[in-house]
Every structure is written in C-alpha cells, then in structure tokens.
Amino acid sequence: MPLQHSLPYSSALATWFASSSSAMAYSCALLIAVAAAFLVASGGVAASRYVPAGKCSPVEALVSEQLYNSLFPHKDDAACHARGFYTYSSFVQAARTFPKFAGAGDLATRKREIAAFFAQISHETTGGWATAPDGPYAWGLCYKEEISPASDYCDATDKEWACYPGKSYHGRGPIQISWNFNYGPAGRALGFDGLRNPEVVANCSTTAFRTALWFWMTPRRPKPSCHEVMVGEYRPTADDAAANRTAGFGLVTNIVNGGLECNRTDDARVNNRIGFYRRYCQIFNVDTGPNIDCAHQQPY
C-alpha cells in the first residue's frame, strides 16, 4: 500500500546506489551526509523534518546519553548481537530528521511518546528472558537483524515496490522493518535505495534508527501513525470504532503487528511490549494512559 505523503526520490542517488559494486562497504558517515543533503534538497515534507547539524531535536532535551544508556543497560553486552551498534549519537542524529517526534503536546505526552517508542523497539530487538539479570525488560536493542528469517519477505504482488532479485526484506533495525512495501517507501523518504540495498538498515545505525522513526511518524492509511496515536491526533473513523480501535499504547501495537498479536487475550508478545512500556513510563515518571493492550481490537 502506498505512502500518503511519499517524497520525491533522487534518481541520481538511486543510480549511485545501484551502480556501486561495493554497496556493502560504503561509509555509514558518508551515507548520513548524503541522506541529510537529500532531505534538505528535496524540499517539502523532507526539508520540514530535517534539523540541521548542531541543532537539538526535542528528544535530546528529555533523553540524555546517561539516561539512554541506563534504559538499555545490556545493549553492548557480549551476549547481544548488536553490541556497539545502537549508540546514543546515532539515535540523536536520527531524531533530528523528525523534529515532531517527542515534540508535540505537554511534557507528559512527550515523555509518554518516547516511552512507547522505546518499548516497541525494545520488544522487537529484545535479548531478555524471564530470569535475565536486571529483569527481562532491561535487554532492549540486543539485535539489529532477524535471526533465521522464515522467508525473504517479498510480496511479489506489489508492483509499485517490486522486489529486487536476490534481496531479502526480513526484519532489520530497531523496529525490525520488514517487507518490500516498507523498505521501498522508507528508502524513498530517507534517501537510500531500500529495494536494492536493504542491508544498509543493519549496517548503518543512524539509518536503522531513521527507518524506525519513519515507521513511527508516517501514517499508512487506513492506519494512523504511531505518533498520531500517542500525542492525541488520532481521530477514529466509523470502521475504527466498530473494530474497537481506541487510542492508547495498545493501538500502537496494533499498528506495528496487529495481524499477529491483536484480537486475542493474554498474548505473550503483547504482554512483553507492555512490560517494557510500563518500565519506561515509570522511569520517565508518567502514567501509561488508557488502553495499553489490543486484546479486544480488530487488526487493520
């Protein structure tokens, strides 16, 4: 399904990626610089999202490096496959691309959105277990790529975002972005070729965080964006009301993976997301808000 506000893609940038014989070896720093230039030069939505280097995003005022590391105390442990990947610097650089993230509403709303985002990416990348040191909800950001994917996640019926031969669109990055119909528009919005070079999401930590924030901030109608839900901008349609899709953290889970996790009671994956969310809300000293599960919501 197409993006509602797809950004114009730079054909020159696409050609550069496609023709490079060493796409896996290019510098992450160079990619960041090229993508930043693309975001500004392309105008429109992209330019309005990008915060130039040296400027702070709203999230930086609420999440210091010390706090970030305390939220993910084991992300760089030897047991975590992504050790050294999810740095605070990468998160901050990515957040500057989306200044509305953690920038809408009162202080409690802004903190709650960060807690919700961290909870979702923690579940998607968790390395925790029931008796893990510091508890199961202290092990977010342990993985950057899906282990032993069940398929290449290519929807061959999607001609707009046609799969590139030999490429796999399995889960990568903090939100574990999957499928060609997500990689394609994410790359278009962020300035990389997501269909020909999906691997970049697992090789460049700033791009990885940017894809997660792109997913978070971008509505894919009839789905609202996670951001809209968490900051009170979601307006349920008649279909939403009939499906009991009420605003709250549970609806965010529905947006992320509702087809597999919602409209069922006591789902272990949903409970894990809620566990992370409660921990982060406690640390940020905010309540969770209503409707934190999706047990009685119909998926989209």
N, C-alpha and C positions, 0 to 999 in steps of 0.2 A: 504494500500500500504506500502511496507517495507521501512525502512530507507536505505539510500545509504551507510552509514557507521555505522551500528549498532555495539554496543560494546558488548564484551562477558559478559554474565550475571553470577554473582556469585551464584552457586547452593546452597552453604552453606547459603548465605544471604537470598536467596529465601526461603529456608527451615525454617530459623529463623522467618521470617515474617509469613509464612504460619502456623507454629505450635503454635505461640504465642496466648494465649487465651485472651490477653489484648492488642491487637494491637492498640486500640484507646487510650491507656493510657501511651504508652511508651514516654520517654522524647524526646522532639524535639532536645535538645542538644545532646543526645546520637545518634539520627538519623543522625545529621550533622556529628558527629565524625565518625560513621560507613561509611557513604557515602563518606566522604573525603578519608578515608583509602581505600575504594573500588576503587575510582577514580585513586588513585596513584598506587595501587597494580595491577590493571587490565592492565596497560600499554597502548601502542598505543595512540589512539586519546584522551582517558580519561586522561592519565597522562600528555599529552602535554597541555591539557586545564587547569588543576588544578594549582592554585597558592598557595603554602604552606602558612599556617597561619603566619601572621607577615609581609607578602609581600603585597604590594599595587597593585591593578589592575589599568589599565589605567583610568577607570571611576572615581576612587577616586580622581585623580588629577583635575578632572573637576567638580565634584559634591560633595560639602562639605555637612555636615549634616545640616548646616544652610540653604543652598540653597535647599536641598532636601525638608526640611520642608516647605519652602516658596512656592515650586512648588505644594505641596499638603497640603494647609493650613487647610483643614477641614477633613482630613482623620481620625482624632481621635475625632471628634465631637460626641456627644451623638446620633445624627441622623444617623451616619454611622455604619452599621452593623459590619464592620471590624475594628472598633476603637481599637487601640493598637496593631494591627496585623502587618501592613506593616512598620516595623521600618527601619531606615537607616542602622542599623547594619546588619539586615537580607539581605537587598539589596546588601550591600558591600560584605558580605560573599558569596552570590550567584554569584556576578560578578567575584569574584576570580576564580570561576570554569571555566569561559570563558574569558580569558585574551585578546582574539582578539576583544571582544565587546568594542567599543569605542577606539580601539587601531590601527585602520587602516586608512591611509590617512593623510591629513593635519589637522590642528586644526579645521577648519570649518567643514570638513567632519565628524570628530569625534563628534563634538558638535551636528551636524545635525542628526547623528545616534541616539544619546541619546534622542534628542527631538522627533524623530519619534517613538522610543520605548516607551517613556513616554506617547506620545499621544495615541498610540494604547491601552496600558494598562489602561489609564485613561478613554477612551471611554468604554472599556469592564467592568469597575468597577465603572462607574460614579454614583454619587448620586445627581448630579446637575439638575437644571431646569431653565427655561428661566429667571426668576426673582430672582434666588438664590443670597444670599449675596456674594459679590465679583465676581458675574457672573457665568454662567453655566460651565465655563472651569476651575474653581478652586476647583472642587469637585471630582477629581480622587481618586482612591483607597478607595472607600467607601464600597465596597462589596468584600467578599472573596469566595462567593459561589452563584451559580444561585438560584434565588428565584422561587419556584414553577415550577421546570423543567417540560417541556411538555412530556418527556419520560425518559427512563434510558440510552438513547444514546448508545445502544448496537447494533452494526452491526453484526448480527448472521451469516452473510455470510463470515465474516473474520475469517478463521480458524487459521491463524498464531497468531492472538491476540484474542483468544477466550475469551468471557466474562465469568466472574466467577459468579456462581449463587448468586442471591440476591444483586449484586453490581450495583451501578448506576454510569455512567460515564458522568454525567452532568458537566456543567461549574464550574471550581474551579480555584482559584488563580488569579494573575494579568492579565493573557492572557485568562482566562476562558477556559483552556484546556478542550476539550470535546471528547467523543467517545473512545471506547476501542482501536481503532487503533492508537490513540495518547497516551493514558495512558500507554499502553504496552511498546512501544519503549522509551518513556520518562523515565519510571521507569528503564528499562534496562540500559539506558545510565547514569542514575544518581544514581543508587544503591538502589532502592526500588522497591517493587513489585506493580507496578501500576495497575495491573489487580485485585489482591486480596485485595489490600489496597489503593484504590484511595482516600480515605478520608484524607490521610496524607497531600494531597496538600492544604486542607483547615484547617489543624491543625498545621502545621509547616511552619512558614513564610519564612524561608530560602529555604525550599524545594519548596514552592509556587513560589518564585522568580526564582529558578533554572529551574522549568518547563517552565516558561515564556521565560527565556533566551535560554533554549534548543530549544524551538519552533522557536525563533528568529534566532538562529545561524545555524540550521540544514536544509539543502536542502532536499526536498522530491520530487525528480524528477517525472514529468517534472517541478515542481515548483522549482524556486531557493529559497535560504534562504532570509529572510528579510535583514539580514546583507549584503549579496552579493549585493542586490539592492542598499542599502544606501551608500555603500563605493565604488561603481563603478566597482564591479567584475562581475556583471550580463552581460551575453552575450546572447542576444535574438536569439532563433532558428528561422527557417523559419515559424514554426507554431506560435511562439510568434509575429513575425512581422505581419503575416496575421490577428492575433487577436488584433493588436494594443496594445500589452502589452509592453509599453515603460517604461523605468526606471524612478523612482520617488516615492514619498510617495503614490501615487495612486496605484502603483503596489504592495506595501506593503499591502495596504488594500485588494487588490485582493487576495493576498496570505492568509491573515487572514480570510476573509469571503466573497470572491468574488462571490460565487454562489448565495448569497442572496442580495448583495449590488451593484455589478458592472453591467455594460452594461445597466444602467438606469440613467436618468437625475434627478438631484436635489434630490437625496436620502437623507433623514434626517439623517440616521446613518453615511453616508459618510461625510456629512456636519459637523456632530458633531466631527468626527475624525479630520477633517481639522481644526476646531476651536481650538481644543486642540493643534494641531501641530503648528499652527500659534502663539499661545500664548507662547509655549515653545521656538520656534525659536526666537521670539522677546526677551525673557529673556536671551537666550544664545547669542544674537546679531549675528545671522546668517540668511541668506535668506532661504526660503523654498525649493529652487530648482524648477525645472520644473515638470509638470505632477503630480499635487498633488491630482487629483481625478481620478476615474476609470469609469466615466460615459460612455466612449466610448471604454472600454476594454471588450473583451470577458473573462469570468471567465475560470479557468482551469477545 
